[in-house]
Every structure is written in C-alpha cells, then in structure tokens.
C-alpha cells in the first residue's frame, strides 16, 4: 500500500473508531433494587467484593443490561476463580459490549469503574463467539475504567474482531495495569468499517489520549487477520503501551502484525520499554515490536528479541526474514533507542540503523536491564543472565541462551 494512501485511510480509522465508541461513555447509572448478594445488598456502596465465578458473571449482567456501569466504584476480586462452568456454547459473556462493526444505531454498555484483581487468578476463560466483536474477559472499558492486578490464565478465546485476553476494546482515558494472560486468543474476521481484526494478548483495540496498558505480560498465542499484536492489536489516537512483554507466537494472515503491537496509529500514540521474544509471522507490514506505524507515533526503548520473523508469502510459503526488525513499516513515525537480537553470524546486509541497534545473546546476558531500557523505577525486576520480568526476572528462552 502506498504511504500517502495509507495515511489517509488510517486518519479515517482513528476518527471512525472514536466516533463509533464515544456514545458508550458512562453515566454513573447505578439503580436501586431490593435484594441480597454482593451488589443488591447495597447498590449505592463505593466498594464491592466478589469471590466466585457466579458473582463475576453477575457483574457482566449488571453492566451489560445497563443496570450499573460502576463509574466511581471499585470491584475487588478476593479469591481465585475458575470459569470452567462457562465453557459450553459461546462460553463466557464479556463484561461490557458494543455493536459489531460500529453500527451506531444501537448503544453499547461499558464498564467504567475500577476492577482490582488483587493479584488473584481467573482460570479457564472460554469464549467462542466468532460473529461478534469486543471480546475478552471484559468486552468494553471506557470513561476512566481500569482493570488491574489480575492474572487471566489458560484462556481459549475466539471472536470476530477487537479481541483480547483481558479486554477486547478499551478507550477514553482507561487503563490495564499489572495484568497477565496465557492461553490462546484468536480473531476470525475484520471490522466492516476499517478492515482490521485488532487482536491482542492483553487488549484488542486501545484508543484515546490517557488510555494506557502498562506493566502487563502475555505468553498467549495470538492470531488474526490484520492488526495483531502480542500485547495489543491496535493502539491509536494517543493511547500508549509502556513496560510490557510478550513471549507467545503472534501471527496474522494479512498485515500489521507485531510482537508487542500490530498497528500503532496517530500522533501521541507510543510503545515504550517493551520487548517480545516469540515468533512473529505476517503477510506484510510486520515486525518484532510493532508491525506498522503512522506519522507522529513513536517506538522507543524497546527490544525485539524474537526467535524469528517470518514472511507469509502470497503463495503460502513461509520464508524467514534475514533480519529481525523492531518495526517493519514506518510512515514517518518516531523510532528511538531500540535494539533487536542478532546472532554473531547473522547477515546484516538489510540492517536499517533507525530500526534499532543489533544486540547479541552475550550482550543480553551481561546486562539484565538491556542498556537501561528496563528498570526497577518502572516496575521491572532485572538480573544479569535473565530477561526483565515483574516480581522476578525471566529465564532466557532457548534461542537467547
């Protein structure tokens, strides 16, 4: 695709995304109803505790039918939860939703409060809903909503587009903080409005100034058609990804595929101090950290430590790239102070300096901060001979030993 045409399309993309979702802003709607249980015993409370799968499912009902958006309220998970009882049919119903293909003739419902996972684990999340978007444990989080301190493990998620392990669709000054995901996340289709899948290990679509994914990690296998990322599928309109990692395989049948973020669009959008180690494959516009980026977007202090980057040719042949790039397609974006893994024997014929300096396994082992890019001040635990992690440093994968 020509750069000028691409910029025009992506300018429309961010605008279309936000105009399609802005109607889902929260209204502090928390109605009274007599009853018992974690919510109805005191609907006007500012804090709530839940401890079972059934109570978490009730949160979805309350949000999705418009009873409560939890704006200004905190819901805390007080125990580990197993969702195996929700593994038939379409499986789990996401908390929050918006109309598939951004049909603004009908409203959606968003979670706008704070969900504190309290470092607990949600195990066995299963969703099989290939006809709908905004798919994840949470479907739609907006208007200052926040999901934090949560581990979502052994997920098996399939949705149409805007698919993520923690949240499918997040924007409007909202945040995901200190969350982890393992399992499989898959998008089967594309949005009819702008033609992307938007599939990520943590979040599918991340948009808007103030929206942030930080201190998150994914080991999930992530796949889709376009805009597919190990952490987030699309990051647009000023949203940022900071201090995150991805170790799972990331693949896209078409374009915009990245080890951390698939597509990074619009001025102010950025990816900072993130790294990926898994295999990345795509048809075009793919890279170890970000698949593609537009004018004014920025990638800095990141590390592409991928085992391999594979080009899926039009004839279906899989052909490894000779160089692991930090980003594959850059339309006037800002790329600063990044590194990419190379072997001592690797042919650097196609090396592009602005894509990042080459770094060897020996150099990685000698400095656990990877040149000061990953530090304790930003939540990382580092140790020479290991990769940065949260709580503890991470053992080197086989290809980096």
C-alpha positions in Angstrom: 0.0 0.0 0.0 1.4 3.5 -0.9 2.3 5.6 2.1 0.1 8.5 1.2 -3.0 6.4 0.7 -2.2 4.5 3.9 -2.0 7.8 5.9 -5.3 8.9 4.6 -7.0 5.6 5.5 -5.5 5.5 8.9 -6.6 9.1 9.6 -10.1 7.9 9.0 -9.6 4.8 11.1 -8.9 6.6 14.4 -11.7 9.0 13.8 -14.1 6.2 12.9 -13.1 4.2 15.9 -13.7 7.0 18.4 -16.9 8.3 16.8 -18.2 4.7 16.8 -17.4 4.3 20.5 -17.9 7.7 22.1 -21.6 7.0 22.7 -20.7 4.3 25.2 -19.5 6.8 27.8 -20.6 6.1 31.3 -23.4 8.0 33.1 -23.0 6.9 36.7 -26.1 4.8 36.3 -26.4 2.6 39.5 -30.1 1.9 40.1 -31.6 0.7 43.4 -33.3 -2.7 43.7 -34.1 -4.5 46.9 -32.3 -7.8 47.4 -29.3 -9.7 48.7 -25.9 -10.5 47.4 -22.6 -8.6 46.7 -24.3 -5.8 44.8 -28.0 -5.6 45.6 -27.5 -5.6 49.4 -26.1 -2.0 48.9 -26.1 -0.7 45.4 -25.0 2.7 46.5 -21.8 1.5 48.0 -18.5 2.6 46.5 -16.7 -0.7 47.0 -17.7 -4.3 46.3 -16.1 -7.7 46.8 -16.6 -10.7 44.6 -15.2 -14.2 45.1 -16.9 -16.7 42.8 -17.5 -17.3 39.1 -21.2 -16.7 39.6 -20.6 -13.3 41.2 -18.2 -12.3 38.3 -20.9 -13.4 35.9 -23.4 -11.1 37.7 -21.0 -8.2 37.2 -21.4 -8.9 33.4 -25.2 -8.9 33.7 -25.3 -5.7 35.7 -23.1 -3.9 33.2 -24.5 -5.4 30.0 -28.1 -4.6 30.7 -27.4 -1.1 31.8 -28.2 -1.5 35.5 -24.8 -0.2 36.6 -21.6 1.0 34.9 -19.6 1.2 38.2 -18.3 4.7 37.5 -16.5 5.9 40.6 -16.7 2.5 42.2 -14.3 -0.3 42.9 -14.9 -4.0 42.5 -12.3 -6.2 44.2 -11.7 -9.9 43.5 -11.0 -11.6 46.8 -10.3 -15.2 45.6 -9.0 -17.1 42.6 -11.8 -18.0 40.2 -12.3 -21.0 37.8 -14.6 -20.3 34.9 -14.9 -23.9 33.7 -18.6 -23.8 34.3 -18.9 -21.3 31.5 -17.3 -23.5 28.7 -20.3 -24.6 26.7 -21.9 -22.8 23.7 -20.5 -19.3 23.3 -18.9 -19.6 26.7 -18.3 -16.5 28.9 -20.3 -13.3 28.3 -17.8 -10.4 28.3 -18.3 -7.6 30.8 -19.4 -4.7 28.5 -20.2 -4.7 24.8 -20.6 -2.5 21.7 -22.3 -3.1 18.5 -20.4 -5.2 16.0 -19.0 -3.3 13.0 -19.5 0.0 14.9 -23.2 0.3 14.0 -24.0 3.4 15.9 -27.8 2.9 15.5 -27.7 1.0 18.8 -25.9 1.7 22.1 -23.4 -0.5 23.8 -22.7 -0.7 27.5 -19.3 -0.1 29.1 -17.6 -0.9 32.4 -16.3 2.4 33.8 -15.2 1.5 37.3 -12.1 0.0 38.8 -11.7 -3.7 38.8 -9.0 -4.7 41.2 -7.9 -8.3 40.6 -6.0 -8.2 43.9 -3.3 -10.3 42.3 -5.8 -13.2 42.0 -6.2 -15.6 39.1 -9.1 -16.1 36.7 -8.6 -19.6 35.2 -10.1 -21.2 32.1 -11.8 -18.3 30.4 -13.6 -19.7 27.3 -15.3 -17.7 24.6 -16.4 -19.0 21.2 -18.2 -16.0 19.5 -16.8 -15.6 16.0 -19.7 -13.3 15.0 -19.2 -10.5 17.5 -16.6 -8.0 18.5 -15.3 -6.6 21.7 -14.5 -10.0 23.1 -12.5 -10.8 26.2 -13.0 -11.2 30.0 -14.1 -7.5 29.6 -15.7 -6.5 26.3 -15.7 -2.7 26.6 -13.9 -0.5 29.2 -14.2 3.3 28.7 -14.5 6.6 30.5 -11.7 6.2 33.0 -12.3 2.5 33.7 -9.5 0.4 35.0 -8.6 -3.3 35.2 -5.5 -4.0 37.4 -3.6 -6.7 39.3 -5.2 -9.6 37.5 -3.9 -12.9 36.1 -6.0 -14.4 33.3 -4.6 -17.9 32.6 -5.4 -20.8 30.2 -7.7 -18.7 28.1 -9.3 -20.0 24.9 -10.9 -17.0 23.2 -12.3 -16.7 19.7 -14.1 -13.5 18.5 -14.7 -11.6 15.3 -12.5 -8.5 16.0 -11.4 -6.3 18.9 -10.4 -9.4 20.8 -8.1 -9.5 23.9 -7.4 -11.7 26.9 -8.2 -9.0 29.4 -10.3 -6.6 27.4 -11.5 -6.5 23.8 -12.0 -2.8 23.4 -10.6 -0.1 25.8 -10.5 3.7 25.4 -11.4 7.1 26.8 -8.7 7.5 29.5 -9.0 3.9 30.7 -6.2 1.6 31.8 -5.0 -2.0 32.2 -2.3 -2.3 34.8 -0.2 -5.2 36.0 -2.2 -8.0 34.3 -1.0 -11.2 32.7 -2.5 -13.6 30.1 -1.8 -17.1 29.0 -3.5 -19.4 26.5 -4.9 -18.7 23.0 -6.5 -15.5 21.6 -7.9 -15.5 18.1 -9.8 -13.1 15.8 -11.6 -14.6 12.8 -12.8 -11.6 10.9 -12.4 -7.9 10.2 -14.4 -4.8 11.1 -16.5 -3.7 8.1 -15.8 -0.1 8.8 -12.0 0.0 8.6 -11.0 -3.5 7.8 -8.8 -4.7 10.7 -9.0 -7.6 13.2 -7.5 -5.8 16.2 -6.4 -8.9 18.2 -4.0 -8.7 21.2 -2.9 -11.0 24.0 -4.0 -8.4 26.6 -6.2 -6.0 24.6 -7.6 -5.9 21.1 -8.3 -2.2 20.4 -6.6 0.5 22.6 -7.6 4.1 21.8 -7.7 7.6 23.1 -5.5 10.1 25.0 -4.9 8.9 28.5 -5.6 5.2 27.7 -2.7 3.1 28.8 -1.6 -0.6 29.0 1.3 -0.8 31.5 3.3 -3.5 33.4 1.4 -6.3 31.5 2.7 -9.5 30.1 1.4 -12.1 27.7 2.5 -15.6 26.9 -0.6 -16.2 24.8 -0.6 -17.5 21.2 -2.3 -14.7 19.3 -3.7 -14.9 15.8 -5.9 -12.9 13.4 -6.1 -11.4 10.0 -4.7 -7.8 10.5 -3.6 -5.6 13.3 -2.5 -8.4 15.5 -0.1 -7.9 18.5 1.4 -9.9 21.3 0.1 -7.3 23.8 -2.3 -5.2 21.8 -3.7 -5.4 18.3 -4.3 -1.7 17.6 -3.1 1.4 19.5 -4.5 4.7 18.2 -5.5 8.3 18.9 -2.9 9.0 21.6 -3.0 5.7 23.6 0.2 4.3 25.0 1.7 0.9 25.8 4.5 1.0 28.4 6.7 -1.6 30.2 5.0 -4.7 28.7 6.3 -8.0 27.4 5.1 -10.8 25.1 6.6 -14.3 24.7 3.9 -16.0 22.7 3.7 -16.7 19.0 1.9 -13.9 17.0 0.6 -14.4 13.5 -1.6 -12.5 11.1 -2.8 -13.7 7.7 -2.6 -10.2 6.2 -0.8 -7.1 7.5 0.1 -5.1 10.6 1.5 -7.8 12.9 3.9 -7.1 15.8 5.4 -8.9 18.7 4.0 -6.2 21.0 1.6 -4.1 18.9 0.2 -4.8 15.5 -0.7 -1.3 14.3 0.4 2.0 16.0 -1.5 4.9 14.6 -1.7 8.7 15.1 0.4 11.3 16.8 0.9 10.8 20.5 0.4 7.0 20.3 3.5 5.2 21.6 5.2 2.0 22.7 7.9 2.4 25.3 10.2 0.0 27.2 8.5 -3.2 25.8 10.0 -6.4 24.5 9.0 -9.6 22.7 10.6 -13.0 22.3 8.1 -15.1 20.3 7.9 -16.0 16.6 6.1 -13.3 14.6 4.6 -14.0 11.1 2.6 -11.9 8.7 1.8 -11.3 5.1 3.2 -7.7 5.1 4.0 -4.9 7.5 5.2 -7.0 10.4 7.9 -6.6 13.0 9.4 -7.8 16.2 7.9 -5.0 18.3 5.4 -3.1 16.1 4.1 -4.2 12.7 3.4 -0.7 11.3 3.2 2.9 12.5 1.9 6.2 11.1 3.2 9.7 11.3 3.7 11.1 14.8 3.5 7.7 16.5 6.6 6.6 18.5 8.5 3.4 19.4 11.3 3.9 21.9 13.5 2.0 24.4 12.1 -1.4 23.1 13.8 -4.7 22.3 12.9 -7.1 19.5 14.3 -10.4 20.9 12.2 -12.6 18.7 13.2 -16.2 17.8 12.3 -15.4 14.2 10.2 -13.1 12.0 8.5 -15.0 9.1 7.1 -13.7 5.9 3.9 -15.5 4.8 4.2 -15.1 1.0 1.1 -14.8 -1.2 1.6 -18.3 -2.4 1.5 -19.6 1.2 5.2 -20.3 1.5 6.8 -19.4 4.9 10.1 -17.6 4.4 12.2 -16.4 7.4 13.5 -12.9 7.4 17.2 -12.4 7.5 16.9 -9.6 10.0 14.6 -9.1 13.0 13.4 -5.5 12.7 12.0 -3.5 15.5 9.3 -2.3 13.1 8.7 -3.4 9.5 6.7 -0.5 8.1 7.1 3.1 9.2 5.3 6.0 7.7 7.1 8.9 9.3 6.8 7.5 12.8 9.5 8.2 15.5 11.9 5.3 16.3 14.5 5.9 19.0 16.9 3.9 21.1 15.7 0.4 20.3 17.6 -2.9 19.9 17.0 -6.1 18.0 18.5 -9.5 18.6 21.1 -10.8 16.1 23.4 -13.8 16.2 27.1 -13.3 15.7 26.8 -14.9 12.3 23.7 -13.1 11.1 23.9 -11.3 7.8 23.3 -7.6 8.4 23.0 -6.7 4.7 19.5 -5.5 5.2 20.2 -3.7 8.5 18.4 -0.3 8.8 20.1 1.7 11.6 17.0 3.6 12.7 15.2 0.3 13.3 17.5 -0.4 16.3 21.0 -1.5 17.1 21.9 -5.1 16.9 22.4 -6.9 20.2 23.8 -10.4 20.7 22.9 -13.1 23.3 26.2 -12.4 25.1 25.3 -8.8 25.4 21.9 -9.6 26.7 23.3 -11.9 29.4 25.7 -9.3 30.5 23.1 -6.6 31.3 19.7 -7.5 32.7 18.4 -4.0 32.1 19.2 -4.2 28.4 21.1 -1.0 28.3 19.0 0.7 31.0 15.7 0.3 29.0 14.0 -1.8 31.7 14.5 -0.6 35.2 13.1 -1.1 38.7 11.7 2.5 38.6 9.2 1.3 36.0 8.3 -1.9 37.8 10.8 -4.3 36.3 12.8 -6.9 38.2 16.1 -7.4 36.5 19.0 -9.9 36.9 22.1 -10.4 34.7 21.7 -13.6 32.7 17.9 -13.2 32.6 15.3 -11.1 30.9 13.4 -8.4 32.7 10.2 -9.5 34.5 7.6 -8.5 37.1 8.3 -9.8 40.6 11.1 -11.9 39.3 13.4 -11.9 36.3 12.6 -14.3 33.4 14.8 -17.2 32.3 16.2 -16.7 28.8 14.4 -18.7 26.0 16.4 -21.3 24.2 17.3 -19.1 21.3 18.9 -16.5 23.6 21.0 -18.8 25.7 
